[in-house]
Amino acid sequence: MDTNNKTITNTPLSVLDLVTISEGSSAREAIRRTVNLAQRTEEWGYKRFWISEHHNMESIVSSATSILLGHVAAATSRIRVGSGGIMLPNHAPLVIAEQFGTLETLYPGRIDLGLGRAPGTDQKTAMALRRSRQENVNDFPNDVQALQQYLSSANQHSEVRAFPGEGLDIPLFLLGSSTYSAQLAAMLGLPYAFASHFAPTYLLEALKLYHQYFESSAQLKKPYSMACVNIIAADTDKEAARLATSQQQFALGIIRGTRRPLPPPVDTMDEIWNTAEKAAIANMMTYSFVGAKETIELQLNEFLEQTRVDELIVVSHIHDHEAKLRSYEIVGELKEVKNPFFDSEVEPEDRD
């Protein structure tokens, strides 16, 4: 594991966006806000802008992930755009190779392909997506390797080929919230991103296993770890705490199974959740950093010292779009170097 001093000033920052509908808004407006967020975070020096695949959720508009990624890439010029992630069990690897091959052809050198093995939805919807396909424990690693094969130049003599896609230099990332994906990423020599923004339990164990068992690959010479965290920043600690109640209500909807568009903030959650729900959400949001710039800087530096991750992925569930932009701007101001583009962190340094 890297022993250099990890601080927010020298750690790349990226964005995860769910294309969430705020209460009182619409799907069209959610997409417009996502594009605007990508444009602004590009200005503020963020490295990547990722969108996650979800289905059957009236509050989230990211089901057609590849289409949205193309829309965002067309509206930006430098920031890397990718999936955080594509839930590969929902798709044939060939289809994903073709889709992301098309994206890479349109926006060369800017496309990331993050892969997850969860359904990104409930079990009934997963069955509707996958139809008659039945999964076993080997399907995900086999599908990842099939996807790698379709995207490789070595596939040129195969009977089934991905056009466009074959031979394109599209970096793959494995996403997860357990030790399983960490060990698979290590075995395949891929970058690993942990979903600590909603599943914090195995973060430290997964990172340890990833570094312990990492094997270099054609894509990556040494381990590259990422962690997704919730950040809600504002000009004062008090205002940030108030904004964070939207995230808490959103998480409460997940617990209660009553998901709805992201609600506006409230002055207090005391009359909204019970003691058990409050405790469950506190655990779920262990890696949520809320406050003014100085508070956020202290919290993030402690997190980086603890985890030693190479990159932070920021997700911010904030109802008001201008407040959300301000949150990302504040975090971006903590960086030592603005606009770290033309990519120095992972791609040239750590890949063959």
Buried (B, 14 or more C-beta within 10 A) or exposed (E): BEEEEBBBEBBBBBBBBBBBBBEEBEBEBBBBBBBBBBBBBBBBBBBBBBBBBBBBBEBBBBBEBBEBBBBBBEBBEBBBBBBBBBBBBBBEBBBBBBBBBBBBEEBEEBBBBBBBBBBBBEEEBBBEBBEEEEEEEEBBBEBBEBBBBBBBEEBEEEEEBBEBBBBBEBBBBBBBBBBBBBBBBBBBBBBBBBBBBBBBEBBBEBBBBBBEBBEEBEBBBEBBBBBBBBBBBBEEBEBBBBBBBBBBBBBBBBEEEEBEBBBBBBEEBEEBBEEEBBEBBEEBBBBBBBBBBEBBBEBBBEBBEEBBBBBBBBBBBBBBBEBBBBBBBBBBBBBEEEBBBEBEBBBEEBBE
